[in-house]
Amino acid sequence: MKNWILFLIVGVIVGSCGAEGPEPILLNKDACAGCKMSISEGNFAAELITSKGRVYKFDDLQCMRDYVQSNVGLSPAQFYVADYQKENELIEATTAWYVQSEEIRSPMGGHTAAFADKAAAEQLAAAHQVSIKNWNEISSPSGNDHGHHH
């Protein structure tokens, strides 16, 4: 009986403020807010939650980035990305480590894998002869034109 009550309390907390973490992505059911394609690859998905608590899901980090840039009034509060090592597990995007390589095939050409574990990111980066990046490097619009700052 005790567990049931605890479950109820947790449910109320999560439901009321909506900022307790990402909403799980339903693979092959949820559509990408950016390109409208069905989200099918759980290790490349991304999600943002606005300050008003609206949830937007994406099939690729690139789609999320494009969406944020083209919807100026969006006011995103939290960003999540799928951990490349796990199947469909979202992690805090701002603290994740990223590996960008043309050889990493993601749905919309983001070519980016995200990791909660820095050592794992470094291992993949070394295999592709690239260096790992943090969220600031990956989320800035100039991040994908190879260092030409405007």
FIKOLZA-1660 file (N, C-alpha, C; in steps of 0.1 Angstrom, whole numbers, plus 5000, padded with zeros to 4 digits):
% residues 150
   i   px   py   pz ch aa at
   1 5008 4988 5000  A  M  N
   1 5000 5000 5000  A  M CA
   1 5009 5013 5000  A  M  C
   2 5019 5012 5008  A  K  N
   2 5028 5024 5009  A  K CA
   2 5033 5029 4995  A  K  C
   3 5038 5019 4988  A  N  N
   3 5043 5022 4974  A  N CA
   3 5033 5029 4966  A  N  C
   4 5021 5025 4967  A  W  N
   4 5010 5031 4958  A  W CA
   4 5009 5046 4962  A  W  C
   5 5010 5049 4974  A  I  N
   5 5009 5063 4978  A  I CA
   5 5021 5071 4973  A  I  C
   6 5032 5065 4975  A  L  N
   6 5045 5072 4970  A  L CA
   6 5044 5075 4955  A  L  C
   7 5039 5065 4948  A  F  N
   7 5037 5066 4933  A  F CA
   7 5028 5077 4930  A  F  C
   8 5017 5079 4937  A  L  N
   8 5008 5089 4935  A  L CA
   8 5014 5103 4937  A  L  C
   9 5022 5104 4948  A  I  N
   9 5028 5117 4951  A  I CA
   9 5038 5121 4940  A  I  C
  10 5046 5111 4936  A  V  N
  10 5056 5114 4925  A  V CA
  10 5049 5118 4912  A  V  C
  11 5038 5111 4909  A  G  N
  11 5030 5114 4897  A  G CA
  11 5025 5128 4898  A  G  C
  12 5020 5133 4909  A  V  N
  12 5015 5146 4911  A  V CA
  12 5026 5157 4909  A  V  C
  13 5038 5154 4915  A  I  N
  13 5049 5163 4913  A  I CA
  13 5053 5165 4899  A  I  C
  14 5055 5153 4892  A  V  N
  14 5059 5154 4878  A  V CA
  14 5049 5161 4869  A  V  C
  15 5036 5157 4872  A  G  N
  15 5025 5163 4864  A  G CA
  15 5024 5178 4865  A  G  C
  16 5026 5183 4877  A  S  N
  16 5023 5197 4880  A  S CA
  16 5033 5207 4874  A  S  C
  17 5046 5204 4875  A  C  N
  17 5055 5214 4870  A  C CA
  17 5061 5211 4856  A  C  C
  18 5060 5199 4852  A  G  N
  18 5065 5195 4839  A  G CA
  18 5080 5197 4836  A  G  C
  19 5087 5201 4847  A  A  N
  19 5101 5203 4844  A  A CA
  19 5110 5193 4851  A  A  C
  20 5104 5181 4854  A  E  N
  20 5111 5171 4861  A  E CA
  20 5119 5162 4852  A  E  C
  21 5121 5166 4840  A  G  N
  21 5129 5157 4831  A  G CA
  21 5121 5155 4818  A  G  C
  22 5128 5148 4809  A  P  N
  22 5122 5147 4795  A  P CA
  22 5110 5137 4795  A  P  C
  23 5102 5139 4785  A  E  N
  23 5091 5130 4783  A  E CA
  23 5096 5119 4774  A  E  C
  24 5093 5106 4777  A  P  N
  24 5099 5096 4769  A  P CA
  24 5094 5097 4754  A  P  C
  25 5103 5094 4745  A  I  N
  25 5099 5094 4731  A  I CA
  25 5094 5081 4726  A  I  C
  26 5083 5081 4720  A  L  N
  26 5077 5068 4715  A  L CA
  26 5082 5066 4701  A  L  C
  27 5091 5057 4700  A  L  N
  27 5097 5054 4687  A  L CA
  27 5087 5049 4677  A  L  C
  28 5088 5054 4665  A  N  N
  28 5079 5050 4654  A  N CA
  28 5065 5055 4656  A  N  C
  29 5062 5062 4667  A  K  N
  29 5049 5068 4669  A  K CA
  29 5050 5083 4669  A  K  C
  30 5060 5089 4677  A  D  N
  30 5061 5103 4678  A  D CA
  30 5067 5109 4665  A  D  C
  31 5062 5120 4660  A  A  N
  31 5068 5126 4648  A  A CA
  31 5077 5138 4652  A  A  C
  32 5087 5140 4644  A  C  N
  32 5097 5151 4647  A  C CA
  32 5090 5164 4645  A  C  C
  33 5091 5173 4654  A  A  N
  33 5085 5187 4654  A  A CA
  33 5090 5195 4642  A  A  C
  34 5103 5192 4638  A  G  N
  34 5109 5199 4628  A  G CA
  34 5106 5194 4614  A  G  C
  35 5109 5181 4611  A  C  N
  35 5107 5176 4597  A  C CA
  35 5095 5168 4596  A  C  C
  36 5087 5165 4607  A  K  N
  36 5075 5158 4607  A  K CA
  36 5077 5143 4604  A  K  C
  37 5089 5138 4602  A  M  N
  37 5091 5124 4600  A  M CA
  37 5089 5117 4613  A  M  C
  38 5086 5104 4612  A  S  N
  38 5085 5096 4624  A  S CA
  38 5099 5094 4631  A  S  C
  39 5099 5095 4644  A  I  N
  39 5112 5093 4651  A  I CA
  39 5114 5078 4652  A  I  C
  40 5125 5073 4646  A  S  N
  40 5127 5059 4646  A  S CA
  40 5140 5055 4652  A  S  C
  41 5150 5064 4653  A  E  N
  41 5163 5060 4659  A  E CA
  41 5164 5066 4673  A  E  C
  42 5163 5057 4682  A  G  N
  42 5164 5061 4696  A  G CA
  42 5177 5066 4701  A  G  C
  43 5188 5064 4694  A  N  N
  43 5201 5069 4699  A  N CA
  43 5205 5082 4692  A  N  C
  44 5195 5088 4685  A  F  N
  44 5198 5102 4679  A  F CA
  44 5187 5112 4682  A  F  C
  45 5177 5108 4689  A  A  N
  45 5165 5116 4691  A  A CA
  45 5169 5128 4700  A  A  C
  46 5161 5139 4700  A  A  N
  46 5163 5150 4709  A  A CA
  46 5150 5156 4713  A  A  C
  47 5150 5164 4723  A  E  N
  47 5137 5169 4728  A  E CA
  47 5140 5183 4735  A  E  C
  48 5130 5192 4733  A  L  N
  48 5132 5204 4741  A  L CA
  48 5118 5207 4748  A  L  C
  49 5120 5213 4760  A  I  N
  49 5108 5217 4767  A  I CA
  49 5109 5232 4769  A  I  C
  50 5098 5239 4766  A  T  N
  50 5098 5253 4767  A  T CA
  50 5095 5258 4781  A  T  C
  51 5097 5271 4783  A  S  N
  51 5095 5276 4797  A  S CA
  51 5080 5274 4801  A  S  C
  52 5071 5273 4791  A  K  N
  52 5057 5271 4794  A  K CA
  52 5054 5256 4796  A  K  C
  53 5064 5247 4794  A  G  N
  53 5062 5233 4796  A  G CA
  53 5058 5225 4784  A  G  C
  54 5058 5232 4772  A  R  N
  54 5054 5224 4760  A  R CA
  54 5066 5216 4756  A  R  C
  55 5063 5204 4751  A  V  N
  55 5074 5194 4747  A  V CA
  55 5074 5193 4732  A  V  C
  56 5086 5194 4727  A  Y  N
  56 5088 5192 4712  A  Y CA
  56 5099 5181 4711  A  Y  C
  57 5096 5172 4702  A  K  N
  57 5104 5160 4700  A  K CA
  57 5110 5161 4686  A  K  C
  58 5123 5156 4685  A  F  N
  58 5130 5157 4672  A  F CA
  58 5137 5143 4669  A  F  C
  59 5139 5141 4657  A  D  N
  59 5146 5128 4653  A  D CA
  59 5161 5130 4653  A  D  C
  60 5166 5142 4654  A  D  N
  60 5180 5144 4652  A  D CA
  60 5183 5158 4659  A  D  C
  61 5195 5159 4664  A  L  N
  61 5200 5172 4670  A  L CA
  61 5199 5183 4660  A  L  C
  62 5202 5180 4648  A  Q  N
  62 5201 5190 4637  A  Q CA
  62 5187 5196 4635  A  Q  C
  63 5177 5187 4636  A  C  N
  63 5163 5192 4634  A  C CA
  63 5160 5201 4646  A  C  C
  64 5164 5198 4658  A  M  N
  64 5161 5206 4670  A  M CA
  64 5168 5220 4668  A  M  C
  65 5181 5220 4664  A  R  N
  65 5188 5232 4662  A  R CA
  65 5181 5241 4652  A  R  C
  66 5177 5235 4640  A  D  N
  66 5171 5243 4630  A  D CA
  66 5157 5248 4635  A  D  C
  67 5150 5240 4642  A  Y  N
  67 5137 5244 4647  A  Y CA
  67 5138 5256 4657  A  Y  C
  68 5148 5256 4666  A  V  N
  68 5150 5266 4675  A  V CA
  68 5154 5279 4668  A  V  C
  69 5162 5278 4658  A  Q  N
  69 5167 5290 4650  A  Q CA
  69 5155 5296 4642  A  Q  C
  70 5146 5288 4637  A  S  N
  70 5135 5293 4629  A  S CA
  70 5123 5297 4637  A  S  C
  71 5123 5294 4650  A  N  N
  71 5111 5297 4658  A  N CA
  71 5116 5306 4670  A  N  C
  72 5118 5319 4667  A  V  N
  72 5125 5327 4676  A  V CA
  72 5118 5329 4690  A  V  C
  73 5105 5329 4689  A  G  N
  73 5097 5332 4702  A  G CA
  73 5095 5319 4710  A  G  C
  74 5102 5309 4708  A  L  N
  74 5100 5296 4714  A  L CA
  74 5103 5295 4729  A  L  C
  75 5113 5302 4733  A  S  N
  75 5118 5302 4747  A  S CA
  75 5120 5288 4753  A  S  C
  76 5129 5281 4747  A  P  N
  76 5132 5267 4752  A  P CA
  76 5138 5268 4766  A  P  C
  77 5134 5260 4775  A  A  N
  77 5139 5260 4789  A  A CA
  77 5149 5249 4791  A  A  C
  78 5146 5237 4785  A  Q  N
  78 5155 5226 4787  A  Q CA
  78 5157 5218 4774  A  Q  C
  79 5169 5213 4772  A  F  N
  79 5172 5205 4760  A  F CA
  79 5176 5191 4765  A  F  C
  80 5172 5182 4757  A  Y  N
  80 5176 5168 4760  A  Y CA
  80 5181 5161 4747  A  Y  C
  81 5190 5152 4748  A  V  N
  81 5195 5145 4736  A  V CA
  81 5195 5130 4740  A  V  C
  82 5194 5122 4730  A  A  N
  82 5195 5107 4733  A  A CA
  82 5209 5103 4735  A  A  C
  83 5212 5095 4745  A  D  N
  83 5225 5090 4748  A  D CA
  83 5228 5079 4737  A  D  C
  84 5238 5082 4729  A  Y  N
  84 5242 5073 4718  A  Y CA
  84 5244 5059 4722  A  Y  C
  85 5248 5056 4734  A  Q  N
  85 5251 5043 4739  A  Q CA
  85 5238 5035 4744  A  Q  C
  86 5228 5043 4746  A  K  N
  86 5216 5036 4751  A  K CA
  86 5205 5037 4740  A  K  C
  87 5195 5028 4741  A  E  N
  87 5184 5029 4732  A  E CA
  87 5173 5037 4737  A  E  C
  88 5172 5049 4732  A  N  N
  88 5161 5058 4735  A  N CA
  88 5161 5063 4750  A  N  C
  89 5173 5067 4755  A  E  N
  89 5173 5073 4768  A  E CA
  89 5178 5087 4767  A  E  C
  90 5170 5097 4771  A  L  N
  90 5173 5111 4770  A  L CA
  90 5181 5116 4781  A  L  C
  91 5191 5124 4778  A  I  N
  91 5200 5129 4788  A  I CA
  91 5200 5145 4787  A  I  C
  92 5204 5151 4797  A  E  N
  92 5205 5166 4797  A  E CA
  92 5215 5170 4786  A  E  C
  93 5210 5178 4777  A  A  N
  93 5219 5182 4765  A  A CA
  93 5230 5191 4769  A  A  C
  94 5228 5199 4779  A  T  N
  94 5238 5209 4783  A  T CA
  94 5250 5203 4790  A  T  C
  95 5249 5191 4795  A  T  N
  95 5260 5185 4802  A  T CA
  95 5266 5173 4794  A  T  C
  96 5260 5170 4783  A  A  N
  96 5264 5159 4775  A  A CA
  96 5277 5162 4767  A  A  C
  97 5283 5152 4762  A  W  N
  97 5295 5153 4753  A  W CA
  97 5292 5149 4739  A  W  C
  98 5297 5155 4729  A  Y  N
  98 5293 5153 4715  A  Y CA
  98 5304 5149 4706  A  Y  C
  99 5301 5140 4697  A  V  N
  99 5311 5136 4687  A  V CA
  99 5304 5138 4674  A  V  C
 100 5311 5147 4666  A  Q  N
 100 5306 5150 4652  A  Q CA
 100 5315 5144 4642  A  Q  C
 101 5309 5135 4633  A  S  N
 101 5317 5129 4622  A  S CA
 101 5308 5126 4611  A  S  C
 102 5312 5128 4599  A  E  N
 102 5304 5124 4587  A  E CA
 102 5301 5109 4587  A  E  C
 103 5309 5101 4594  A  E  N
 103 5307 5087 4594  A  E CA
 103 5296 5083 4604  A  E  C
 104 5292 5092 4613  A  I  N
 104 5281 5089 4622  A  I CA
 104 5268 5092 4614  A  I  C
 105 5260 5082 4611  A  R  N
 105 5248 5084 4603  A  R CA
 105 5236 5086 4612  A  R  C
 106 5232 5099 4612  A  S  N
 106 5220 5101 4620  A  S CA
 106 5209 5105 4610  A  S  C
 107 5196 5105 4614  A  P  N
 107 5185 5106 4604  A  P CA
 107 5185 5118 4595  A  P  C
 108 5188 5130 4601  A  M  N
 108 5187 5142 4593  A  M CA
 108 5201 5149 4590  A  M  C
 109 5211 5141 4590  A  G  N
 109 5224 5147 4587  A  G CA
 109 5231 5155 4598  A  G  C
 110 5227 5153 4610  A  G  N
 110 5233 5160 4621  A  G CA
 110 5247 5154 4624  A  G  C
 111 5249 5141 4620  A  H  N
 111 5262 5134 4621  A  H CA
 111 5268 5136 4636  A  H  C
 112 5259 5136 4645  A  T  N
 112 5263 5139 4659  A  T CA
 112 5258 5128 4669  A  T  C
 113 5267 5123 4677  A  A  N
 113 5264 5114 4687  A  A CA
 113 5266 5121 4701  A  A  C
 114 5256 5119 4710  A  A  N
 114 5257 5125 4723  A  A CA
 114 5260 5114 4734  A  A  C
 115 5267 5118 4744  A  F  N
 115 5271 5109 4754  A  F CA
 115 5270 5115 4768  A  F  C
 116 5265 5107 4778  A  A  N
 116 5265 5112 4791  A  A CA
 116 5279 5110 4797  A  A  C
 117 5286 5100 4792  A  D  N
 117 5299 5095 4796  A  D CA
 117 5310 5101 4788  A  D  C
 118 5318 5109 4794  A  K  N
 118 5329 5116 4786  A  K CA
 118 5339 5106 4780  A  K  C
 119 5342 5096 4788  A  A  N
 119 5352 5086 4784  A  A CA
 119 5347 5079 4771  A  A  C
 120 5334 5076 4771  A  A  N
 120 5328 5069 4759  A  A CA
 120 5329 5078 4747  A  A  C
 121 5326 5091 4749  A  A  N
 121 5326 5101 4739  A  A CA
 121 5340 5102 4733  A  A  C
 122 5350 5102 4742  A  E  N
 122 5364 5104 4738  A  E CA
 122 5369 5092 4729  A  E  C
 123 5363 5080 4733  A  Q  N
 123 5367 5068 4726  A  Q CA
 123 5362 5068 4712  A  Q  C
 124 5349 5072 4710  A  L  N
 124 5343 5073 4697  A  L CA
 124 5350 5084 4689  A  L  C
 125 5353 5095 4695  A  A  N
 125 5360 5106 4688  A  A CA
 125 5373 5102 4683  A  A  C
 126 5381 5095 4692  A  A  N
 126 5394 5090 4687  A  A CA
 126 5393 5081 4675  A  A  C
 127 5382 5072 4675  A  A  N
 127 5380 5063 4664  A  A CA
 127 5378 5070 4651  A  A  C
 128 5371 5082 4652  A  H  N
 128 5368 5090 4640  A  H CA
 128 5378 5101 4638  A  H  C
 129 5389 5102 4646  A  Q  N
 129 5399 5112 4646  A  Q CA
 129 5393 5126 4646  A  Q  C
 130 5384 5128 4656  A  V  N
 130 5378 5142 4658  A  V CA
 130 5379 5144 4673  A  V  C
 131 5377 5156 4677  A  S  N
 131 5377 5159 4692  A  S CA
 131 5363 5161 4697  A  S  C
 132 5361 5158 4710  A  I  N
 132 5347 5159 4715  A  I CA
 132 5343 5174 4717  A  I  C
 133 5330 5176 4717  A  K  N
 133 5325 5190 4718  A  K CA
 133 5316 5190 4730  A  K  C
 134 5314 5202 4736  A  N  N
 134 5304 5204 4746  A  N CA
 134 5292 5211 4740  A  N  C
 135 5281 5213 4748  A  W  N
 135 5269 5218 4743  A  W CA
 135 5270 5232 4736  A  W  C
 136 5279 5241 4743  A  N  N
 136 5280 5254 4737  A  N CA
 136 5286 5253 4723  A  N  C
 137 5296 5244 4721  A  E  N
 137 5302 5243 4708  A  E CA
 137 5292 5237 4698  A  E  C
 138 5284 5228 4702  A  I  N
 138 5275 5221 4693  A  I CA
 138 5263 5229 4690  A  I  C
 139 5258 5238 4699  A  S  N
 139 5246 5244 4697  A  S CA
 139 5247 5258 4691  A  S  C
 140 5259 5263 4690  A  S  N
 140 5261 5276 4683  A  S CA
 140 5259 5275 4668  A  S  C
 141 5252 5284 4662  A  P  N
 141 5249 5283 4648  A  P CA
 141 5262 5282 4639  A  P  C
 142 5273 5288 4644  A  S  N
 142 5285 5287 4636  A  S CA
 142 5292 5274 4638  A  S  C
 143 5287 5265 4646  A  G  N
 143 5294 5253 4649  A  G CA
 143 5295 5243 4637  A  G  C
 144 5287 5245 4627  A  N  N
 144 5288 5235 4616  A  N CA
 144 5294 5242 4603  A  N  C
 145 5300 5254 4604  A  D  N
 145 5307 5258 4592  A  D CA
 145 5322 5259 4594  A  D  C
 146 5326 5250 4602  A  H  N
 146 5341 5247 4605  A  H CA
 146 5348 5260 4609  A  H  C
 147 5343 5266 4619  A  G  N
 147 5350 5277 4626  A  G CA
 147 5350 5291 4620  A  G  C
 148 5342 5293 4610  A  H  N
 148 5342 5307 4605  A  H CA
 148 5331 5314 4613  A  H  C
 149 5336 5323 4621  A  H  N
 149 5326 5331 4630  A  H CA
 149 5322 5344 4623  A  H  C
 150 5309 5346 4623  A  H  N
 150 5304 5358 4616  A  H CA
 150 5303 5370 4626  A  H  C
% end
